[in-house]
Amino acid sequence: MMMMRPAIVAALLAAGFIFTAAPLSAQGLRSEPGEWVVGPINIKSSNGLSFCSMKTRYANGHSLVVASDSKGARSLAIDFGKKSLTAGSQYYVTFYVGPIHRTMVAIAATTDVLIAQMGDDRDFFDMMRSKDVLDADFNNQQLSFSLKGAAQALDELAACTSVQGQGQVYTQAKLPTPAQAAAKAAEAKAVAAELARNEDMKISEQAVSTSLSDEIQRLREENRRLQLENQAVSARLQEGDLAAAQAELTALAELERRERALKIENERLRDETDSMLAVQESLTPSTRTPGTAAEAVSVRFQTPPPQAIQPAAGHAAAQAVGDAVMSPDPEVMEAALTPKAPAPKPIAARTLTWLAHDGAAAETAGDISVWRWVNGNSLVAVQPWPAAGAPAVAQYLSVLEARCGGDFAQQAAAPVVSGTVSVVTAEVACIDADNQAAAVLAFISDGSEMAVVTFETGAETIADALGQRQSLLARVSGE
């Protein structure tokens, strides 16, 4: 048997192989290694070389150690973890790794540790880097050692001897077990996945940022489009305002035209009212003279004999119907007519309707009918007349003049056509020493017959009579 180099043996012993004694089992079982510990050994060879070792412990209690000097000479030791050897004795041991096997003479450095000097056997240790199992035949036993993590440990061992050989300090390194390495690998994978996810998030954030930028740009473009539309709408509204202004000017022009027409009508009514006020003033006792009423209406007629006058005493609204001057009894009017009037015509019925009268209680003498009633301050009378037109109006006014025994005055307006009827308005007054009467009249004709409406009143209430006639004319024109 060959003797091992004392320095290598001492190095292996210094690596910490001191265990309690125990019987060696007949068969060594393969088990997973623990962590590989790589670090310097605090001894030097006789030529001053430094040593480093890599070692691991298995679950079955065995340990495997590789020691190396800075020149690359290595030894391989097995620690059985129990006293099973004769210290100082030599044993044959064959190591198998992949296709390579080495039969070595090993020495029992202690009762627990068997050391084989491997020298600078690069092929063997390179094979240990690439294989997972190291088998050993020793003393009729087969031992198996897992080499998981051995490749990294051999790299660290080379680094340790290099650093130590340069006189520098190498700090002990503990390499993780396969499970720890797997856990670290899983952790690294998780970290990588997290980084990738973060990268994806960054990409997503970039995409979101890009999307937001695109959305902001789209909103800006939309805002610009809306501004342009608002400007267009504003322009259209301005054009619409011009059109509205033109329409308003047209409407104002129409209103002005109507206003001018109303002013003309108001002037006519004012003149009419002034005339009637003049008649009213002429009827007051302080101004009553035979010529006052005629001057008020600007017309003078021959005065009939006094005995032809039927005076009406007192206020017109308080007079008895039989005392009426401007709406005489049917017998009186019948005597003045030649020929006698026929029966009432439909125009009289229409007139009564306009005056809201039911047509009952007519006073009749022969063929002449008169409806008379008191309304406010006026005695209202409606009488059909057997003729129409200006001659008929003149004939009726001449009858009234013949009945007036004093000063008689009249004023008639031009005919006004309203729908199917023609209307002539007139104002009359009769004044003598014992009697003063005034009336406003409306001659309503449909072309073939005529209805005479009389609103007889006193001087103080002539305005009321004018208002009643105006209401009648409004109903006639509104039919």
C-alpha positions in Angstrom: 0.0 0.0 0.0 1.2 3.5 -0.8 1.4 6.1 2.0 -0.6 9.4 1.7 1.0 12.7 1.7 1.0 13.9 5.3 0.0 17.4 4.3 -3.1 16.3 2.6 -4.0 14.1 5.5 -3.4 16.9 7.9 -5.5 19.1 5.7 -8.4 16.7 5.7 -8.2 16.3 9.4 -8.1 20.0 9.8 -11.3 20.3 7.8 -13.1 19.0 10.8 -13.5 15.2 10.6 -13.8 14.3 14.3 -16.9 12.1 15.0 -18.1 9.7 17.6 -17.6 6.0 17.1 -20.4 3.7 15.7 -20.5 0.4 13.8 -20.2 0.7 10.1 -23.4 -0.4 8.3 -23.1 -3.1 5.6 -24.5 -1.0 2.9 -24.2 2.8 2.5 -27.3 4.4 1.1 -27.3 7.3 -1.3 -28.8 10.5 0.2 -29.2 14.1 -0.7 -26.2 16.4 0.3 -26.5 19.3 2.6 -25.0 22.7 1.7 -21.5 22.7 0.4 -19.1 24.7 2.6 -16.0 26.0 0.8 -13.2 27.8 2.6 -9.5 27.9 3.5 -7.7 25.4 5.8 -5.5 27.1 8.2 -2.4 25.0 7.6 0.3 25.1 4.9 2.4 22.4 3.3 6.1 22.0 3.8 6.7 24.0 0.6 4.4 26.8 1.8 1.3 26.0 -0.3 -2.1 27.0 1.0 -5.1 24.6 1.2 -8.8 24.9 0.7 -11.6 22.4 1.1 -15.2 21.8 0.0 -17.3 19.6 2.2 -20.9 18.5 2.6 -22.8 16.2 5.0 -25.5 13.8 4.0 -28.7 12.8 5.8 -27.3 9.3 6.5 -24.4 10.8 8.6 -21.7 10.4 5.9 -19.6 13.4 4.8 -17.6 13.9 1.6 -14.6 16.2 1.5 -12.4 17.4 -1.4 -9.2 19.2 -0.4 -6.8 21.0 -2.8 -3.6 23.0 -2.7 -2.9 26.0 -4.9 -1.1 23.8 -7.4 -4.2 21.7 -8.1 -3.3 18.5 -6.2 -6.5 17.1 -4.6 -7.5 14.5 -2.2 -10.9 12.8 -1.6 -12.0 11.9 1.9 -15.0 10.0 3.3 -16.2 10.6 6.8 -18.3 7.7 8.0 -19.5 9.5 11.0 -18.7 6.6 13.3 -15.7 4.6 14.5 -15.4 1.9 11.9 -11.7 2.0 10.8 -8.4 1.2 12.2 -6.5 4.5 12.5 -3.4 4.5 10.3 -4.4 1.4 8.3 -4.6 1.4 4.5 -7.6 0.3 2.5 -8.4 -0.2 -1.2 -11.2 1.9 -2.4 -12.6 2.3 -6.0 -14.4 5.5 -7.0 -16.9 5.5 -9.9 -18.1 8.7 -11.6 -19.7 8.4 -15.0 -17.5 6.2 -17.2 -14.4 6.9 -15.1 -13.3 4.9 -12.1 -10.2 5.1 -10.0 -8.9 2.4 -7.6 -6.9 4.1 -4.9 -5.0 3.1 -1.7 -6.6 5.1 1.0 -5.5 5.6 4.6 -7.6 5.8 7.7 -6.6 9.1 9.1 -8.8 8.4 12.1 -11.2 5.6 13.0 -13.9 7.6 11.1 -12.1 9.2 8.2 -10.8 7.5 5.1 -8.6 9.7 2.8 -7.5 8.9 -0.8 -4.8 11.0 -2.5 -6.1 11.8 -6.0 -3.3 14.1 -7.3 -4.0 16.4 -10.2 -6.6 14.2 -11.8 -8.5 16.8 -13.8 -10.5 14.2 -15.8 -11.9 12.7 -12.7 -12.9 16.0 -11.1 -14.3 17.4 -14.3 -16.5 14.3 -14.5 -17.6 15.0 -11.0 -18.8 18.4 -12.3 -21.1 16.8 -14.9 -22.4 13.8 -13.1 -24.9 13.5 -10.2 -23.5 10.5 -8.4 -20.2 9.3 -7.0 -20.1 5.6 -6.1 -17.4 3.9 -4.0 -16.5 0.2 -3.4 -14.9 -0.1 0.0 -14.3 -3.1 2.2 -17.0 -5.1 0.3 -19.5 -2.3 0.6 -21.0 0.0 -2.0 -21.4 3.6 -1.1 -23.2 6.3 -3.1 -22.9 10.0 -2.8 -25.1 12.6 -4.5 -23.0 15.2 -6.4 -25.8 17.8 -6.6 -24.2 21.2 -6.2 -20.6 19.7 -6.5 -19.9 21.5 -9.8 -20.4 24.9 -8.2 -18.5 23.8 -5.1 -15.5 22.8 -7.3 -15.6 26.2 -8.9 -15.5 27.9 -5.5 -12.7 25.5 -4.4 -10.6 26.6 -7.4 -11.3 30.3 -6.6 -10.4 29.7 -2.9 -7.0 28.1 -3.8 -6.3 30.9 -6.3 -7.0 33.7 -3.8 -5.1 31.9 -1.0 -2.2 31.2 -3.3 -1.9 34.9 -4.0 -1.7 35.6 -0.3 -5.2 37.1 -0.1 -8.0 36.2 2.2 -10.9 34.1 1.0 -14.1 34.3 3.0 -15.8 31.0 3.6 -18.8 30.4 1.3 -21.8 28.3 2.0 -23.4 27.1 -1.2 -27.1 26.3 -1.0 -28.5 22.8 -1.0 -30.3 21.6 -4.1 -33.6 22.3 -2.3 -32.3 25.7 -1.3 -31.0 26.3 -4.8 -34.4 25.2 -6.2 -36.1 27.6 -3.7 -33.7 30.3 -4.7 -34.2 29.5 -8.4 -37.9 29.6 -7.8 -37.5 32.8 -6.0 -35.3 34.2 -8.8 -37.9 32.9 -11.3 -40.6 34.7 -9.3 -38.5 37.8 -9.1 -37.9 37.5 -12.9 -41.6 37.0 -13.4 -42.3 40.0 -11.2 -39.8 42.0 -13.1 -41.4 40.8 -16.3 -44.8 41.7 -14.9 -43.4 45.1 -13.9 -42.0 45.4 -17.4 -45.4 44.4 -18.7 -46.9 47.0 -16.4 -44.5 49.5 -17.6 -45.4 48.6 -21.2 -49.1 48.7 -20.1 -48.5 52.0 -18.4 -46.8 53.2 -21.6 -49.7 51.9 -23.6 -52.1 53.6 -21.2 -50.1 56.8 -21.3 -50.1 56.6 -25.1 -53.8 55.9 -25.0 -54.4 58.8 -22.6 -52.3 61.0 -24.9 -54.3 59.9 -27.9 -57.5 60.5 -25.9 -56.4 63.9 -24.8 -55.5 64.7 -28.4 -58.9 63.4 -29.6 -60.6 65.5 -26.9 -58.6 68.5 -28.1 -59.6 67.9 -31.6 -63.2 67.4 -30.5 -63.1 70.6 -28.5 -61.7 72.4 -31.6 -64.5 70.9 -33.7 -67.1 72.1 -31.2 -65.6 75.6 -31.2 -65.8 75.7 -34.9 -69.4 74.5 -34.8 -70.2 77.1 -32.1 -68.8 79.8 -34.3 -70.9 78.5 -37.2 -74.0 78.4 -35.0 -73.2 81.9 -33.7 -72.9 83.1 -37.3 -76.2 81.4 -38.2 -77.8 82.9 -35.1 -76.6 86.3 -36.1 -78.1 85.8 -39.6 -81.3 84.6 -37.8 -81.2 87.7 -35.7 -81.1 89.8 -38.8 -84.0 87.9 -40.2 -85.9 88.3 -36.9 -85.1 92.0 -36.9 -86.5 92.3 -40.4 -89.6 90.4 -39.4 -89.9 92.6 -36.3 -89.5 95.8 -38.5 -92.3 94.4 -40.8 -94.5 93.8 -37.7 -93.7 97.2 -36.4 -94.6 98.8 -39.7 -97.9 96.9 -39.6 -98.5 98.1 -36.0 -97.7 101.6 -37.1 -100.2 101.3 -40.0 -102.9 100.0 -37.6 -102.0 102.8 -35.1 -102.5 105.4 -37.8 -105.8 103.8 -38.7 -106.8 103.9 -35.0 -105.8 107.5 -34.7 -107.9 108.4 -37.7 -110.9 106.5 -36.1 -110.2 108.1 -32.8 -110.2 111.5 -34.4 -113.5 110.7 -36.1 -115.0 109.5 -32.7 -113.5 112.6 -31.0 -115.2 114.8 -33.5 -118.4 113.0 -33.1 -118.1 113.2 -29.3 -117.3 116.9 -29.5 -120.4 117.4 -31.6 -122.6 115.6 -29.1 -121.0 117.5 -26.2 -121.9 120.7 -28.1 -125.4 119.4 -28.4 -125.3 118.6 -24.6 -124.1 122.1 -23.8 -126.8 123.6 -26.0 -129.4 121.8 -24.0 -128.4 123.3 -20.6 -130.8 126.0 -19.3 -128.1 128.7 -19.3 -127.4 128.4 -23.0 -130.8 127.3 -24.3 -131.9 129.6 -27.2 -134.0 128.7 -30.2 -130.8 128.6 -32.4 -128.4 126.8 -30.1 -129.1 123.2 -31.1 -129.0 124.0 -34.8 -125.6 125.7 -34.3 -124.3 122.7 -32.5 -125.1 120.3 -35.4 -124.4 122.9 -38.1 -127.8 122.3 -39.7 -130.9 124.5 -39.5 -134.4 123.4 -40.5 -137.8 125.2 -40.7 -139.7 124.9 -37.4 -143.1 123.3 -37.7 -146.1 124.9 -35.9 -145.9 124.6 -32.1 -149.2 122.7 -32.0 -147.4 119.8 -33.8 -145.0 119.2 -30.9 -145.5 116.5 -28.3 -143.4 117.7 -25.4 -141.5 115.3 -23.2 -141.0 116.6 -19.7 -138.3 115.7 -17.3 -135.3 113.4 -17.6 -135.5 111.0 -20.6 -134.9 107.9 -18.6 -137.7 108.9 -16.2 -140.2 109.8 -18.9 -143.2 107.6 -19.5 -143.0 105.7 -22.8 -146.0 107.6 -24.1 -144.2 111.0 -23.7 -141.2 110.1 -25.9 -140.4 112.8 -28.5 -137.7 111.2 -30.6 -139.4 107.8 -30.7 -143.1 108.7 -31.1 -146.0 106.4 -30.7 -146.9 104.1 -33.6 -150.1 105.9 -34.2 -148.2 109.2 -34.7 -145.6 107.6 -37.1 -148.4 105.7 -39.0 -150.1 109.0 -39.7 -146.8 110.4 -41.2 -146.1 107.5 -43.4 -147.3 107.3 -47.0 -147.8 104.5 -47.8 -148.1 102.6 -44.6 -145.2 100.4 -43.6 -145.5 96.6 -44.0 -145.0 94.1 -41.2 -141.6 94.1 -39.4 -138.8 92.8 -41.5 -136.0 90.4 -40.5 -133.5 93.3 -40.1 -135.4 94.5 -37.1 -135.2 91.1 -35.5 -131.4 91.0 -36.1 -131.1 94.4 -34.6 -133.0 93.3 -31.5 -130.7 90.4 -31.2 -127.7 92.7 -31.4 -129.3 94.7 -28.6 -129.9 91.5 -26.5 -133.7 92.1 -26.7 -136.0 89.1 -26.9 -138.4 90.9 -29.3 -141.4 90.7 -27.0 -143.8 93.5 -25.9 -143.8 95.4 -29.2 -146.1 98.4 -29.5 -148.1 98.1 -32.7 -150.5 100.5 -34.5 -151.6 99.3 -37.8 -148.6 98.0 -39.7 -146.1 100.0 -37.5 -144.3 98.2 -34.6 -141.9 99.8 -32.1 -139.9 98.1 -29.3 -139.1 100.5 -26.5 -137.3 99.9 -23.2 -135.2 101.8 -20.7 -131.4 101.0 -20.6 -129.3 103.0 -18.2 -129.9 106.7 -18.8 -131.5 106.2 -22.3 -134.8 105.2 -23.7 -134.0 102.7 -26.4 -136.4 102.3 -29.4 -136.2 99.9 -32.4 -138.5 100.5 -35.3 -138.6 98.9 -38.8 -138.8 101.3 -41.7 -140.2 100.2 -45.0 -137.4 101.6 -47.1 -133.6 101.8 -47.1 -130.8 104.0 -48.2 -130.2 107.8 -47.9 -133.8 108.7 -48.9 -135.2 106.6 -46.1 -132.8 108.2 -43.6 -133.9 111.6 -44.8 -137.5 110.7 -44.6 -137.3 109.5 -41.0 -135.4 112.6 -39.9 -138.0 114.8 -41.6 -140.7 113.1 -39.5 -138.7 113.9 -36.3 -138.3 117.5 -37.5 -142.0 117.8 -38.1 -142.7 116.6 -34.5 -140.4 119.2 -33.0 -142.3 122.5 -32.3 -139.1 124.4 -31.5 -135.6 124.5 -32.7 -134.5 121.3 -34.4 -131.0 120.3 -35.3 -129.5 117.2 -37.0 -126.2 115.7 -38.1 -125.8 112.5 -40.1 -122.6 110.7 -41.1 -121.8 108.9 -44.3 -122.9 105.3 -44.7 -120.5 102.6 -43.4 -120.8 99.1 -44.9 -120.2 96.3 -42.4 -120.7 92.8 -43.9 -124.1 92.5 -45.4 -125.5 95.7 -43.8 -125.0 99.4 -44.2 -125.0 101.7 -41.1 -125.7 105.5 -41.0 -125.3 107.3 -37.7 -127.0 110.6 -36.8 -127.5 112.9 -33.8 -130.6 115.1 -33.4 -131.9 117.7 -30.9 -135.2 119.5 -30.3 -135.3 122.6 -28.1 -138.2 125.0 -27.4 -139.5 126.9 -24.4 -141.0 123.9 -22.7 -139.1 120.9 -24.1 -135.4 119.8 -24.7 -134.6 116.4 -26.0 -131.6 114.8 -27.7 -131.0 111.4 -29.3 -128.3 109.4 -31.1 -129.6 107.2 -33.9 -128.4 104.3 -36.0 -130.0 103.4 -39.3 -129.2 99.8 -40.1 -130.1 98.6 -43.6 -129.7 95.3 -45.5 -130.4 97.0 -48.8 -134.2 96.3 -48.9 -135.3 97.4 -45.5 -134.1 99.4 -42.5 -134.2 99.3 -38.7 -134.0 102.6 -36.9 -132.4 102.5 -33.4 -132.9 105.5 -31.2 -131.1 106.2 -27.9 -133.1 109.2 -26.4 -131.7 110.9 -23.4 -131.1 114.2 -21.6 -128.3 116.7 -22.0 -126.4 115.5 -19.0 -126.3 111.8 -20.1 -125.6 112.2 -23.8 -122.3 110.4 -23.4 -124.1 107.3 -22.1 -126.3 107.2 -25.2 -123.2 107.5 -27.4 -121.6 104.6 -25.6 -124.6 102.4 -26.1 -124.7 103.1 -29.8 -121.0 102.4 -30.1 -121.5 98.9 -28.4 -124.3 98.2 -30.9 -122.1 99.1 -33.9 -119.3 96.9 -32.5 -121.8 93.9 -32.4 -123.0 94.7 -36.0 -119.4 94.8 -37.3 -118.4 91.7 -35.4 -121.2 89.5 -36.9 
